[in-house]
């Protein structure tokens, strides 16, 4: 899953309770963006993606799920 696809998916998760219609649209866009090719120098920053992981992963996987940068290899 590339950065844009993940970011759209994470936003859909964050909006699922508050705005289910928006969540569905974001999920559709995440799916549609699967074949997206990031522009050189124009992709989403690591900082933005890290913030999305911090906010969305606990909702997607549960509160006890380790954050992306806390996982052991």
mmCIF file as Biopython writes it, N, C-alpha, C and O atoms, coordinates in Angstrom:
data_model
#
loop_
_atom_site.group_PDB
_atom_site.id
_atom_site.type_symbol
_atom_site.label_atom_id
_atom_site.label_alt_id
_atom_site.label_comp_id
_atom_site.label_asym_id
_atom_site.label_entity_id
_atom_site.label_seq_id
_atom_site.pdbx_PDB_ins_code
_atom_site.Cartn_x
_atom_site.Cartn_y
_atom_site.Cartn_z
_atom_site.occupancy
_atom_site.B_iso_or_equiv
_atom_site.auth_seq_id
_atom_site.auth_asym_id
_atom_site.pdbx_PDB_model_num
ATOM 1   N N  . UNK A ? 1  ? 0.848   -1.160 0.000   1.0 0.0 1  A 1 
ATOM 2   C CA . UNK A ? 1  ? 0.000   0.000  0.000   1.0 0.0 1  A 1 
ATOM 3   C C  . UNK A ? 1  ? 0.901   1.234  0.000   1.0 0.0 1  A 1 
ATOM 4   O O  . UNK A ? 1  ? 1.754   1.377  0.876   1.0 0.0 1  A 1 
ATOM 5   N N  . UNK A ? 2  ? 0.721   2.111  -0.960  1.0 0.0 2  A 1 
ATOM 6   C CA . UNK A ? 2  ? 1.557   3.308  -1.020  1.0 0.0 2  A 1 
ATOM 7   C C  . UNK A ? 2  ? 1.002   4.400  -0.107  1.0 0.0 2  A 1 
ATOM 8   O O  . UNK A ? 2  ? -0.079  4.250  0.461   1.0 0.0 2  A 1 
ATOM 9   N N  . UNK A ? 3  ? 1.730   5.473  0.026   1.0 0.0 3  A 1 
ATOM 10  C CA . UNK A ? 3  ? 1.408   6.507  1.006   1.0 0.0 3  A 1 
ATOM 11  C C  . UNK A ? 3  ? 0.041   7.149  0.784   1.0 0.0 3  A 1 
ATOM 12  O O  . UNK A ? 3  ? -0.727  7.298  1.734   1.0 0.0 3  A 1 
ATOM 13  N N  . UNK A ? 4  ? -0.272  7.530  -0.448  1.0 0.0 4  A 1 
ATOM 14  C CA . UNK A ? 4  ? -1.561  8.175  -0.708  1.0 0.0 4  A 1 
ATOM 15  C C  . UNK A ? 4  ? -2.707  7.222  -0.401  1.0 0.0 4  A 1 
ATOM 16  O O  . UNK A ? 4  ? -3.692  7.612  0.226   1.0 0.0 4  A 1 
ATOM 17  N N  . UNK A ? 5  ? -2.584  5.998  -0.832  1.0 0.0 5  A 1 
ATOM 18  C CA . UNK A ? 5  ? -3.621  4.997  -0.585  1.0 0.0 5  A 1 
ATOM 19  C C  . UNK A ? 5  ? -3.834  4.816  0.926   1.0 0.0 5  A 1 
ATOM 20  O O  . UNK A ? 5  ? -4.971  4.785  1.396   1.0 0.0 5  A 1 
ATOM 21  N N  . UNK A ? 6  ? -2.740  4.698  1.677   1.0 0.0 6  A 1 
ATOM 22  C CA . UNK A ? 6  ? -2.858  4.540  3.122   1.0 0.0 6  A 1 
ATOM 23  C C  . UNK A ? 6  ? -3.482  5.777  3.766   1.0 0.0 6  A 1 
ATOM 24  O O  . UNK A ? 6  ? -4.358  5.655  4.622   1.0 0.0 6  A 1 
ATOM 25  N N  . UNK A ? 7  ? -3.038  6.961  3.359   1.0 0.0 7  A 1 
ATOM 26  C CA . UNK A ? 7  ? -3.556  8.187  3.958   1.0 0.0 7  A 1 
ATOM 27  C C  . UNK A ? 7  ? -5.065  8.306  3.740   1.0 0.0 7  A 1 
ATOM 28  O O  . UNK A ? 7  ? -5.795  8.667  4.664   1.0 0.0 7  A 1 
ATOM 29  N N  . UNK A ? 8  ? -5.534  8.011  2.541   1.0 0.0 8  A 1 
ATOM 30  C CA . UNK A ? 8  ? -6.974  8.060  2.272   1.0 0.0 8  A 1 
ATOM 31  C C  . UNK A ? 8  ? -7.719  7.013  3.094   1.0 0.0 8  A 1 
ATOM 32  O O  . UNK A ? 8  ? -8.795  7.283  3.627   1.0 0.0 8  A 1 
ATOM 33  N N  . UNK A ? 9  ? -7.148  5.833  3.191   1.0 0.0 9  A 1 
ATOM 34  C CA . UNK A ? 9  ? -7.765  4.778  3.993   1.0 0.0 9  A 1 
ATOM 35  C C  . UNK A ? 9  ? -7.831  5.181  5.471   1.0 0.0 9  A 1 
ATOM 36  O O  . UNK A ? 9  ? -8.858  5.011  6.127   1.0 0.0 9  A 1 
ATOM 37  N N  . UNK A ? 10 ? -6.715  5.718  5.981   1.0 0.0 10 A 1 
ATOM 38  C CA . UNK A ? 10 ? -6.668  6.133  7.384   1.0 0.0 10 A 1 
ATOM 39  C C  . UNK A ? 10 ? -7.693  7.231  7.656   1.0 0.0 10 A 1 
ATOM 40  O O  . UNK A ? 10 ? -8.366  7.204  8.687   1.0 0.0 10 A 1 
ATOM 41  N N  . UNK A ? 11 ? -7.817  8.185  6.754   1.0 0.0 11 A 1 
ATOM 42  C CA . UNK A ? 11 ? -8.816  9.239  6.925   1.0 0.0 11 A 1 
ATOM 43  C C  . UNK A ? 11 ? -10.232 8.669  6.926   1.0 0.0 11 A 1 
ATOM 44  O O  . UNK A ? 11 ? -11.096 9.149  7.659   1.0 0.0 11 A 1 
ATOM 45  N N  . UNK A ? 12 ? -10.469 7.651  6.109   1.0 0.0 12 A 1 
ATOM 46  C CA . UNK A ? 12 ? -11.798 7.031  6.097   1.0 0.0 12 A 1 
ATOM 47  C C  . UNK A ? 12 ? -12.093 6.370  7.441   1.0 0.0 12 A 1 
ATOM 48  O O  . UNK A ? 12 ? -13.222 6.424  7.929   1.0 0.0 12 A 1 
ATOM 49  N N  . UNK A ? 13 ? -11.086 5.752  8.034   1.0 0.0 13 A 1 
ATOM 50  C CA . UNK A ? 13 ? -11.250 5.122  9.345   1.0 0.0 13 A 1 
ATOM 51  C C  . UNK A ? 13 ? -11.548 6.187  10.401  1.0 0.0 13 A 1 
ATOM 52  O O  . UNK A ? 13 ? -12.422 6.002  11.247  1.0 0.0 13 A 1 
ATOM 53  N N  . UNK A ? 14 ? -10.823 7.291  10.347  1.0 0.0 14 A 1 
ATOM 54  C CA . UNK A ? 14 ? -11.011 8.353  11.328  1.0 0.0 14 A 1 
ATOM 55  C C  . UNK A ? 14 ? -12.390 9.003  11.223  1.0 0.0 14 A 1 
ATOM 56  O O  . UNK A ? 14 ? -12.892 9.538  12.211  1.0 0.0 14 A 1 
ATOM 57  N N  . UNK A ? 15 ? -13.004 8.966  10.051  1.0 0.0 15 A 1 
ATOM 58  C CA . UNK A ? 15 ? -14.303 9.605  9.839   1.0 0.0 15 A 1 
ATOM 59  C C  . UNK A ? 15 ? -15.489 8.652  9.916   1.0 0.0 15 A 1 
ATOM 60  O O  . UNK A ? 15 ? -16.637 9.087  9.823   1.0 0.0 15 A 1 
ATOM 61  N N  . UNK A ? 16 ? -15.230 7.368  10.082  1.0 0.0 16 A 1 
ATOM 62  C CA . UNK A ? 16 ? -16.290 6.361  10.008  1.0 0.0 16 A 1 
ATOM 63  C C  . UNK A ? 16 ? -17.459 6.640  10.954  1.0 0.0 16 A 1 
ATOM 64  O O  . UNK A ? 16 ? -18.614 6.514  10.550  1.0 0.0 16 A 1 
ATOM 65  N N  . UNK A ? 17 ? -17.184 7.012  12.195  1.0 0.0 17 A 1 
ATOM 66  C CA . UNK A ? 17 ? -18.243 7.269  13.174  1.0 0.0 17 A 1 
ATOM 67  C C  . UNK A ? 17 ? -18.915 8.620  12.943  1.0 0.0 17 A 1 
ATOM 68  O O  . UNK A ? 17 ? -20.142 8.718  12.974  1.0 0.0 17 A 1 
ATOM 69  N N  . UNK A ? 18 ? -18.116 9.658  12.712  1.0 0.0 18 A 1 
ATOM 70  C CA . UNK A ? 18 ? -18.631 11.023 12.613  1.0 0.0 18 A 1 
ATOM 71  C C  . UNK A ? 18 ? -19.343 11.288 11.294  1.0 0.0 18 A 1 
ATOM 72  O O  . UNK A ? 18 ? -20.358 11.984 11.255  1.0 0.0 18 A 1 
ATOM 73  N N  . UNK A ? 19 ? -18.808 10.731 10.218  1.0 0.0 19 A 1 
ATOM 74  C CA . UNK A ? 19 ? -19.325 11.053 8.894   1.0 0.0 19 A 1 
ATOM 75  C C  . UNK A ? 19 ? -19.205 9.826  7.989   1.0 0.0 19 A 1 
ATOM 76  O O  . UNK A ? 19 ? -18.283 9.742  7.177   1.0 0.0 19 A 1 
ATOM 77  N N  . UNK A ? 20 ? -20.133 8.872  8.126   1.0 0.0 20 A 1 
ATOM 78  C CA . UNK A ? 20 ? -20.021 7.623  7.360   1.0 0.0 20 A 1 
ATOM 79  C C  . UNK A ? 20 ? -20.030 7.806  5.840   1.0 0.0 20 A 1 
ATOM 80  O O  . UNK A ? 20 ? -19.392 7.038  5.120   1.0 0.0 20 A 1 
ATOM 81  N N  . UNK A ? 21 ? -20.742 8.809  5.357   1.0 0.0 21 A 1 
ATOM 82  C CA . UNK A ? 21 ? -20.766 9.035  3.906   1.0 0.0 21 A 1 
ATOM 83  C C  . UNK A ? 21 ? -19.393 9.478  3.403   1.0 0.0 21 A 1 
ATOM 84  O O  . UNK A ? 21 ? -18.919 9.002  2.372   1.0 0.0 21 A 1 
ATOM 85  N N  . UNK A ? 22 ? -18.762 10.385 4.132   1.0 0.0 22 A 1 
ATOM 86  C CA . UNK A ? 22 ? -17.411 10.819 3.763   1.0 0.0 22 A 1 
ATOM 87  C C  . UNK A ? 22 ? -16.440 9.653  3.872   1.0 0.0 22 A 1 
ATOM 88  O O  . UNK A ? 22 ? -15.564 9.494  3.022   1.0 0.0 22 A 1 
ATOM 89  N N  . UNK A ? 23 ? -16.587 8.844  4.903   1.0 0.0 23 A 1 
ATOM 90  C CA . UNK A ? 23 ? -15.720 7.681  5.075   1.0 0.0 23 A 1 
ATOM 91  C C  . UNK A ? 23 ? -15.809 6.745  3.873   1.0 0.0 23 A 1 
ATOM 92  O O  . UNK A ? 23 ? -14.794 6.229  3.405   1.0 0.0 23 A 1 
ATOM 93  N N  . UNK A ? 24 ? -17.021 6.530  3.377   1.0 0.0 24 A 1 
ATOM 94  C CA . UNK A ? 24 ? -17.195 5.673  2.195   1.0 0.0 24 A 1 
ATOM 95  C C  . UNK A ? 24 ? -16.529 6.280  0.964   1.0 0.0 24 A 1 
ATOM 96  O O  . UNK A ? 24 ? -15.909 5.561  0.180   1.0 0.0 24 A 1 
ATOM 97  N N  . UNK A ? 25 ? -16.651 7.583  0.788   1.0 0.0 25 A 1 
ATOM 98  C CA . UNK A ? 25 ? -16.016 8.255  -0.354  1.0 0.0 25 A 1 
ATOM 99  C C  . UNK A ? 25 ? -14.488 8.153  -0.266  1.0 0.0 25 A 1 
ATOM 100 O O  . UNK A ? 25 ? -13.814 7.894  -1.263  1.0 0.0 25 A 1 
ATOM 101 N N  . UNK A ? 26 ? -13.962 8.358  0.928   1.0 0.0 26 A 1 
ATOM 102 C CA . UNK A ? 26 ? -12.514 8.258  1.110   1.0 0.0 26 A 1 
ATOM 103 C C  . UNK A ? 26 ? -12.028 6.834  0.868   1.0 0.0 26 A 1 
ATOM 104 O O  . UNK A ? 26 ? -10.963 6.629  0.287   1.0 0.0 26 A 1 
ATOM 105 N N  . UNK A ? 27 ? -12.799 5.861  1.308   1.0 0.0 27 A 1 
ATOM 106 C CA . UNK A ? 27 ? -12.434 4.463  1.071   1.0 0.0 27 A 1 
ATOM 107 C C  . UNK A ? 27 ? -12.444 4.156  -0.433  1.0 0.0 27 A 1 
ATOM 108 O O  . UNK A ? 27 ? -11.569 3.448  -0.931  1.0 0.0 27 A 1 
ATOM 109 N N  . UNK A ? 28 ? -13.427 4.686  -1.144  1.0 0.0 28 A 1 
ATOM 110 C CA . UNK A ? 28 ? -13.480 4.515  -2.598  1.0 0.0 28 A 1 
ATOM 111 C C  . UNK A ? 28 ? -12.239 5.133  -3.254  1.0 0.0 28 A 1 
ATOM 112 O O  . UNK A ? 28 ? -11.629 4.529  -4.136  1.0 0.0 28 A 1 
ATOM 113 N N  . UNK A ? 29 ? -11.874 6.344  -2.813  1.0 0.0 29 A 1 
ATOM 114 C CA . UNK A ? 29 ? -10.693 7.001  -3.379  1.0 0.0 29 A 1 
ATOM 115 C C  . UNK A ? 29 ? -9.415  6.238  -3.052  1.0 0.0 29 A 1 
ATOM 116 O O  . UNK A ? 29 ? -8.506  6.162  -3.877  1.0 0.0 29 A 1 
ATOM 117 N N  . UNK A ? 30 ? -9.346  5.679  -1.859  1.0 0.0 30 A 1 
ATOM 118 C CA . UNK A ? 30 ? -8.177  4.869  -1.498  1.0 0.0 30 A 1 
ATOM 119 C C  . UNK A ? 30 ? -8.041  3.690  -2.441  1.0 0.0 30 A 1 
ATOM 120 O O  . UNK A ? 30 ? -6.950  3.380  -2.918  1.0 0.0 30 A 1 
ATOM 121 N N  . UNK A ? 31 ? -9.164  3.035  -2.704  1.0 0.0 31 A 1 
ATOM 122 C CA . UNK A ? 31 ? -9.148  1.892  -3.612  1.0 0.0 31 A 1 
ATOM 123 C C  . UNK A ? 31 ? -8.769  2.324  -5.031  1.0 0.0 31 A 1 
ATOM 124 O O  . UNK A ? 31 ? -7.973  1.666  -5.700  1.0 0.0 31 A 1 
ATOM 125 N N  . UNK A ? 32 ? -9.347  3.431  -5.476  1.0 0.0 32 A 1 
ATOM 126 C CA . UNK A ? 32 ? -9.066  3.926  -6.832  1.0 0.0 32 A 1 
ATOM 127 C C  . UNK A ? 32 ? -7.618  4.369  -6.982  1.0 0.0 32 A 1 
ATOM 128 O O  . UNK A ? 32 ? -7.060  4.316  -8.078  1.0 0.0 32 A 1 
ATOM 129 N N  . UNK A ? 33 ? -7.005  4.807  -5.878  1.0 0.0 33 A 1 
ATOM 130 C CA . UNK A ? 33 ? -5.632  5.310  -5.962  1.0 0.0 33 A 1 
ATOM 131 C C  . UNK A ? 33 ? -4.598  4.190  -5.923  1.0 0.0 33 A 1 
ATOM 132 O O  . UNK A ? 33 ? -3.398  4.460  -5.967  1.0 0.0 33 A 1 
ATOM 133 N N  . UNK A ? 34 ? -5.038  2.952  -5.842  1.0 0.0 34 A 1 
ATOM 134 C CA . UNK A ? 34 ? -4.108  1.835  -5.712  1.0 0.0 34 A 1 
ATOM 135 C C  . UNK A ? 34 ? -3.022  1.842  -6.798  1.0 0.0 34 A 1 
ATOM 136 O O  . UNK A ? 34 ? -1.876  1.493  -6.519  1.0 0.0 34 A 1 
ATOM 137 N N  . UNK A ? 35 ? -3.362  2.226  -8.002  1.0 0.0 35 A 1 
ATOM 138 C CA . UNK A ? 35 ? -2.399  2.223  -9.108  1.0 0.0 35 A 1 
ATOM 139 C C  . UNK A ? 35 ? -1.697  3.562  -9.304  1.0 0.0 35 A 1 
ATOM 140 O O  . UNK A ? 35 ? -1.025  3.775  -10.313 1.0 0.0 35 A 1 
ATOM 141 N N  . UNK A ? 36 ? -1.851  4.445  -8.357  1.0 0.0 36 A 1 
ATOM 142 C CA . UNK A ? 36 ? -1.223  5.765  -8.388  1.0 0.0 36 A 1 
ATOM 143 C C  . UNK A ? 36 ? 0.293   5.634  -8.366  1.0 0.0 36 A 1 
ATOM 144 O O  . UNK A ? 36 ? 0.838   4.832  -7.608  1.0 0.0 36 A 1 
ATOM 145 N N  . UNK A ? 37 ? 0.958   6.401  -9.176  1.0 0.0 37 A 1 
ATOM 146 C CA . UNK A ? 37 ? 2.422   6.452  -9.180  1.0 0.0 37 A 1 
ATOM 147 C C  . UNK A ? 37 ? 2.843   7.803  -8.619  1.0 0.0 37 A 1 
ATOM 148 O O  . UNK A ? 37 ? 2.601   8.832  -9.251  1.0 0.0 37 A 1 
ATOM 149 N N  . UNK A ? 38 ? 3.471   7.822  -7.438  1.0 0.0 38 A 1 
ATOM 150 C CA . UNK A ? 38 ? 3.865   9.102  -6.832  1.0 0.0 38 A 1 
ATOM 151 C C  . UNK A ? 38 ? 4.833   9.879  -7.719  1.0 0.0 38 A 1 
ATOM 152 O O  . UNK A ? 38 ? 5.722   9.304  -8.347  1.0 0.0 38 A 1 
ATOM 153 N N  . UNK A ? 39 ? 4.643   11.189 -7.756  1.0 0.0 39 A 1 
ATOM 154 C CA . UNK A ? 39 ? 5.569   12.044 -8.483  1.0 0.0 39 A 1 
ATOM 155 C C  . UNK A ? 39 ? 6.856   12.179 -7.678  1.0 0.0 39 A 1 
ATOM 156 O O  . UNK A ? 39 ? 6.819   12.238 -6.449  1.0 0.0 39 A 1 
ATOM 157 N N  . UNK A ? 40 ? 7.976   12.226 -8.356  1.0 0.0 40 A 1 
ATOM 158 C CA . UNK A ? 40 ? 9.239   12.405 -7.645  1.0 0.0 40 A 1 
ATOM 159 C C  . UNK A ? 40 ? 9.213   13.738 -6.913  1.0 0.0 40 A 1 
ATOM 160 O O  . UNK A ? 40 ? 8.939   14.785 -7.500  1.0 0.0 40 A 1 
ATOM 161 N N  . UNK A ? 41 ? 9.501   13.675 -5.628  1.0 0.0 41 A 1 
ATOM 162 C CA . UNK A ? 41 ? 9.522   14.883 -4.818  1.0 0.0 41 A 1 
ATOM 163 C C  . UNK A ? 41 ? 8.141   15.416 -4.465  1.0 0.0 41 A 1 
ATOM 164 O O  . UNK A ? 41 ? 8.028   16.421 -3.764  1.0 0.0 41 A 1 
ATOM 165 N N  . UNK A ? 42 ? 7.084   14.752 -4.943  1.0 0.0 42 A 1 
ATOM 166 C CA . UNK A ? 42 ? 5.737   15.250 -4.693  1.0 0.0 42 A 1 
ATOM 167 C C  . UNK A ? 42 ? 4.884   14.309 -3.877  1.0 0.0 42 A 1 
ATOM 168 O O  . UNK A ? 42 ? 3.677   14.517 -3.753  1.0 0.0 42 A 1 
ATOM 169 N N  . UNK A ? 43 ? 5.493   13.269 -3.313  1.0 0.0 43 A 1 
ATOM 170 C CA . UNK A ? 43 ? 4.736   12.302 -2.532  1.0 0.0 43 A 1 
ATOM 171 C C  . UNK A ? 43 ? 4.486   12.846 -1.133  1.0 0.0 43 A 1 
ATOM 172 O O  . UNK A ? 43 ? 5.085   13.844 -0.733  1.0 0.0 43 A 1 
ATOM 173 N N  . UNK A ? 44 ? 3.611   12.197 -0.401  1.0 0.0 44 A 1 
ATOM 174 C CA . UNK A ? 44 ? 3.325   12.594 0.973   1.0 0.0 44 A 1 
ATOM 175 C C  . UNK A ? 44 ? 4.565   12.385 1.840   1.0 0.0 44 A 1 
ATOM 176 O O  . UNK A ? 44 ? 5.319   11.433 1.634   1.0 0.0 44 A 1 
ATOM 177 N N  . UNK A ? 45 ? 4.770   13.265 2.796   1.0 0.0 45 A 1 
ATOM 178 C CA . UNK A ? 45 ? 5.968   13.189 3.631   1.0 0.0 45 A 1 
ATOM 179 C C  . UNK A ? 45 ? 5.871   12.044 4.628   1.0 0.0 45 A 1 
ATOM 180 O O  . UNK A ? 45 ? 4.778   11.601 4.983   1.0 0.0 45 A 1 
ATOM 181 N N  . UNK A ? 46 ? 7.019   11.578 5.069   1.0 0.0 46 A 1 
ATOM 182 C CA . UNK A ? 46 ? 7.073   10.537 6.099   1.0 0.0 46 A 1 
ATOM 183 C C  . UNK A ? 46 ? 6.414   11.032 7.382   1.0 0.0 46 A 1 
ATOM 184 O O  . UNK A ? 46 ? 5.758   10.260 8.080   1.0 0.0 46 A 1 
ATOM 185 N N  . UNK A ? 47 ? 6.584   12.310 7.692   1.0 0.0 47 A 1 
ATOM 186 C CA . UNK A ? 47 ? 5.995   12.872 8.908   1.0 0.0 47 A 1 
ATOM 187 C C  . UNK A ? 47 ? 4.469   12.782 8.858   1.0 0.0 47 A 1 
ATOM 188 O O  . UNK A ? 47 ? 3.830   12.438 9.852   1.0 0.0 47 A 1 
ATOM 189 N N  . UNK A ? 48 ? 3.890   13.092 7.699   1.0 0.0 48 A 1 
ATOM 190 C CA . UNK A ? 48 ? 2.437   13.019 7.541   1.0 0.0 48 A 1 
ATOM 191 C C  . UNK A ? 48 ? 1.957   11.576 7.706   1.0 0.0 48 A 1 
ATOM 192 O O  . UNK A ? 48 ? 0.971   11.320 8.397   1.0 0.0 48 A 1 
ATOM 193 N N  . UNK A ? 49 ? 2.644   10.657 7.082   1.0 0.0 49 A 1 
ATOM 194 C CA . UNK A ? 49 ? 2.264   9.244  7.163   1.0 0.0 49 A 1 
ATOM 195 C C  . UNK A ? 49 ? 2.424   8.731  8.584   1.0 0.0 49 A 1 
ATOM 196 O O  . UNK A ? 49 ? 1.575   7.980  9.064   1.0 0.0 49 A 1 
ATOM 197 N N  . UNK A ? 50 ? 3.496   9.120  9.270   1.0 0.0 50 A 1 
ATOM 198 C CA . UNK A ? 50 ? 3.682   8.717  10.664  1.0 0.0 50 A 1 
ATOM 199 C C  . UNK A ? 50 ? 2.525   9.220  11.527  1.0 0.0 50 A 1 
ATOM 200 O O  . UNK A ? 50 ? 2.036   8.497  12.395  1.0 0.0 50 A 1 
ATOM 201 N N  . UNK A ? 51 ? 2.091   10.452 11.289  1.0 0.0 51 A 1 
ATOM 202 C CA . UNK A ? 51 ? 0.970   11.012 12.049  1.0 0.0 51 A 1 
ATOM 203 C C  . UNK A ? 51 ? -0.322  10.233 11.759  1.0 0.0 51 A 1 
ATOM 204 O O  . UNK A ? 51 ? -1.118  9.996  12.667  1.0 0.0 51 A 1 
ATOM 205 N N  . UNK A ? 52 ? -0.529  9.838  10.505  1.0 0.0 52 A 1 
ATOM 206 C CA . UNK A ? 52 ? -1.708  9.042  10.160  1.0 0.0 52 A 1 
ATOM 207 C C  . UNK A ? 52 ? -1.672  7.696  10.881  1.0 0.0 52 A 1 
ATOM 208 O O  . UNK A ? 52 ? -2.695  7.227  11.378  1.0 0.0 52 A 1 
ATOM 209 N N  . UNK A ? 53 ? -0.494  7.079  10.936  1.0 0.0 53 A 1 
ATOM 210 C CA . UNK A ? 53 ? -0.356  5.808  11.662  1.0 0.0 53 A 1 
ATOM 211 C C  . UNK A ? 53 ? -0.706  5.994  13.138  1.0 0.0 53 A 1 
ATOM 212 O O  . UNK A ? 53 ? -1.431  5.181  13.712  1.0 0.0 53 A 1 
ATOM 213 N N  . UNK A ? 54 ? -0.198  7.052  13.748  1.0 0.0 54 A 1 
ATOM 214 C CA . UNK A ? 54 ? -0.469  7.310  15.163  1.0 0.0 54 A 1 
ATOM 215 C C  . UNK A ? 54 ? -1.960  7.477  15.428  1.0 0.0 54 A 1 
ATOM 216 O O  . UNK A ? 54 ? -2.472  7.010  16.445  1.0 0.0 54 A 1 
ATOM 217 N N  . UNK A ? 55 ? -2.647  8.139  14.518  1.0 0.0 55 A 1 
ATOM 218 C CA . UNK A ? 55 ? -4.061  8.431  14.724  1.0 0.0 55 A 1 
ATOM 219 C C  . UNK A ? 55 ? -4.977  7.291  14.314  1.0 0.0 55 A 1 
ATOM 220 O O  . UNK A ? 55 ? -5.974  7.034  14.987  1.0 0.0 55 A 1 
ATOM 221 N N  . UNK A ? 56 ? -4.665  6.608  13.235  1.0 0.0 56 A 1 
ATOM 222 C CA . UNK A ? 56 ? -5.604  5.635  12.667  1.0 0.0 56 A 1 
ATOM 223 C C  . UNK A ? 56 ? -5.328  4.190  13.069  1.0 0.0 56 A 1 
ATOM 224 O O  . UNK A ? 56 ? -6.272  3.411  13.209  1.0 0.0 56 A 1 
ATOM 225 N N  . UNK A ? 57 ? -4.079  3.811  13.256  1.0 0.0 57 A 1 
ATOM 226 C CA . UNK A ? 57 ? -3.779  2.410  13.561  1.0 0.0 57 A 1 
ATOM 227 C C  . UNK A ? 57 ? -4.468  1.907  14.827  1.0 0.0 57 A 1 
ATOM 228 O O  . UNK A ? 57 ? -4.971  0.784  14.831  1.0 0.0 57 A 1 
ATOM 229 N N  . UNK A ? 58 ? -4.509  2.700  15.903  1.0 0.0 58 A 1 
ATOM 230 C CA . UNK A ? 58 ? -5.228  2.209  17.087  1.0 0.0 58 A 1 
ATOM 231 C C  . UNK A ? 58 ? -6.718  1.958  16.829  1.0 0.0 58 A 1 
ATOM 232 O O  . UNK A ? 58 ? -7.308  1.066  17.439  1.0 0.0 58 A 1 
ATOM 233 N N  . UNK A ? 59 ? -7.321  2.728  15.942  1.0 0.0 59 A 1 
ATOM 234 C CA . UNK A ? 59 ? -8.726  2.513  15.594  1.0 0.0 59 A 1 
ATOM 235 C C  . UNK A ? 59 ? -8.872  1.266  14.728  1.0 0.0 59 A 1 
ATOM 236 O O  . UNK A ? 59 ? -9.788  0.468  14.924  1.0 0.0 59 A 1 
ATOM 237 N N  . UNK A ? 60 ? -7.960  1.104  13.768  1.0 0.0 60 A 1 
ATOM 238 C CA . UNK A ? 60 ? -8.032  -0.034 12.848  1.0 0.0 60 A 1 
ATOM 239 C C  . UNK A ? 60 ? -7.699  -1.352 13.537  1.0 0.0 60 A 1 
ATOM 240 O O  . UNK A ? 60 ? -8.356  -2.366 13.299  1.0 0.0 60 A 1 
ATOM 241 N N  . UNK A ? 61 ? -6.675  -1.337 14.395  1.0 0.0 61 A 1 
ATOM 242 C CA . UNK A ? 61 ? -6.137  -2.579 14.938  1.0 0.0 61 A 1 
ATOM 243 C C  . UNK A ? 61 ? -6.339  -2.745 16.434  1.0 0.0 61 A 1 
ATOM 244 O O  . UNK A ? 61 ? -6.020  -3.800 16.982  1.0 0.0 61 A 1 
ATOM 245 N N  . UNK A ? 62 ? -6.860  -1.733 17.104  1.0 0.0 62 A 1 
ATOM 246 C CA . UNK A ? 62 ? -7.059  -1.795 18.547  1.0 0.0 62 A 1 
ATOM 247 C C  . UNK A ? 62 ? -6.048  -0.949 19.283  1.0 0.0 62 A 1 
ATOM 248 O O  . UNK A ? 62 ? -4.954  -0.688 18.783  1.0 0.0 62 A 1 
ATOM 249 N N  . UNK A ? 63 ? -6.413  -0.530 20.449  1.0 0.0 63 A 1 
ATOM 250 C CA . UNK A ? 63 ? -5.580  0.387  21.236  1.0 0.0 63 A 1 
ATOM 251 C C  . UNK A ? 63 ? -4.228  -0.208 21.617  1.0 0.0 63 A 1 
ATOM 252 O O  . UNK A ? 63 ? -3.261  0.532  21.796  1.0 0.0 63 A 1 
ATOM 253 N N  . UNK A ? 64 ? -4.144  -1.541 21.746  1.0 0.0 64 A 1 
ATOM 254 C CA . UNK A ? 64 ? -2.901  -2.176 22.165  1.0 0.0 64 A 1 
ATOM 255 C C  . UNK A ? 64 ? -1.950  -2.460 21.006  1.0 0.0 64 A 1 
ATOM 256 O O  . UNK A ? 64 ? -0.843  -2.957 21.213  1.0 0.0 64 A 1 
ATOM 257 N N  . UNK A ? 65 ? -2.382  -2.145 19.788  1.0 0.0 65 A 1 
ATOM 258 C CA . UNK A ? 65 ? -1.542  -2.391 18.614  1.0 0.0 65 A 1 
ATOM 259 C C  . UNK A ? 65 ? -0.351  -1.437 18.637  1.0 0.0 65 A 1 
ATOM 260 O O  . UNK A ? 65 ? -0.534  -0.237 18.840  1.0 0.0 65 A 1 
ATOM 261 N N  . UNK A ? 66 ? 0.880   -1.951 18.429  1.0 0.0 66 A 1 
ATOM 262 C CA . UNK A ? 66 ? 2.043   -1.043 18.454  1.0 0.0 66 A 1 
ATOM 263 C C  . UNK A ? 66 ? 1.996   -0.078 17.274  1.0 0.0 66 A 1 
ATOM 264 O O  . UNK A ? 66 ? 1.589   -0.449 16.173  1.0 0.0 66 A 1 
ATOM 265 N N  . UNK A ? 67 ? 2.408   1.140  17.510  1.0 0.0 67 A 1 
ATOM 266 C CA . UNK A ? 67 ? 2.479   2.119  16.438  1.0 0.0 67 A 1 
ATOM 267 C C  . UNK A ? 67 ? 3.534   1.685  15.431  1.0 0.0 67 A 1 
ATOM 268 O O  . UNK A ? 67 ? 4.448   0.929  15.761  1.0 0.0 67 A 1 
ATOM 269 N N  . UNK A ? 68 ? 3.401   2.170  14.205  1.0 0.0 68 A 1 
ATOM 270 C CA . UNK A ? 68 ? 4.287   1.765  13.109  1.0 0.0 68 A 1 
ATOM 271 C C  . UNK A ? 68 ? 5.761   1.856  13.501  1.0 0.0 68 A 1 
ATOM 272 O O  . UNK A ? 68 ? 6.521   0.919  13.257  1.0 0.0 68 A 1 
ATOM 273 N N  . UNK A ? 69 ? 6.170   2.962  14.101  1.0 0.0 69 A 1 
ATOM 274 C CA . UNK A ? 69 ? 7.580   3.129  14.404  1.0 0.0 69 A 1 
ATOM 275 C C  . UNK A ? 69 ? 7.971   2.485  15.722  1.0 0.0 69 A 1 
ATOM 276 O O  . UNK A ? 69 ? 9.124   2.599  16.137  1.0 0.0 69 A 1 
ATOM 277 N N  . UNK A ? 70 ? 7.034   1.804  16.398  1.0 0.0 70 A 1 
ATOM 278 C CA . UNK A ? 70 ? 7.355   1.084  17.624  1.0 0.0 70 A 1 
ATOM 279 C C  . UNK A ? 70 ? 7.424   -0.427 17.400  1.0 0.0 70 A 1 
ATOM 280 O O  . UNK A ? 70 ? 7.754   -1.171 18.323  1.0 0.0 70 A 1 
ATOM 281 N N  . UNK A ? 71 ? 7.120   -0.884 16.195  1.0 0.0 71 A 1 
ATOM 282 C CA . UNK A ? 71 ? 7.149   -2.315 15.902  1.0 0.0 71 A 1 
ATOM 283 C C  . UNK A ? 71 ? 8.588   -2.827 15.924  1.0 0.0 71 A 1 
ATOM 284 O O  . UNK A ? 71 ? 9.523   -2.122 15.544  1.0 0.0 71 A 1 
ATOM 285 N N  . UNK A ? 72 ? 8.740   -4.046 16.370  1.0 0.0 72 A 1 
ATOM 286 C CA . UNK A ? 72 ? 10.057  -4.662 16.326  1.0 0.0 72 A 1 
ATOM 287 C C  . UNK A ? 72 ? 10.203  -5.413 15.013  1.0 0.0 72 A 1 
ATOM 288 O O  . UNK A ? 72 ? 9.227   -5.934 14.474  1.0 0.0 72 A 1 
ATOM 289 N N  . UNK A ? 73 ? 11.386  -5.464 14.520  1.0 0.0 73 A 1 
ATOM 290 C CA . UNK A ? 73 ? 11.633  -6.132 13.245  1.0 0.0 73 A 1 
ATOM 291 C C  . UNK A ? 73 ? 11.946  -7.589 13.456  1.0 0.0 73 A 1 
ATOM 292 O O  . UNK A ? 73 ? 12.182  -8.316 12.491  1.0 0.0 73 A 1 
#
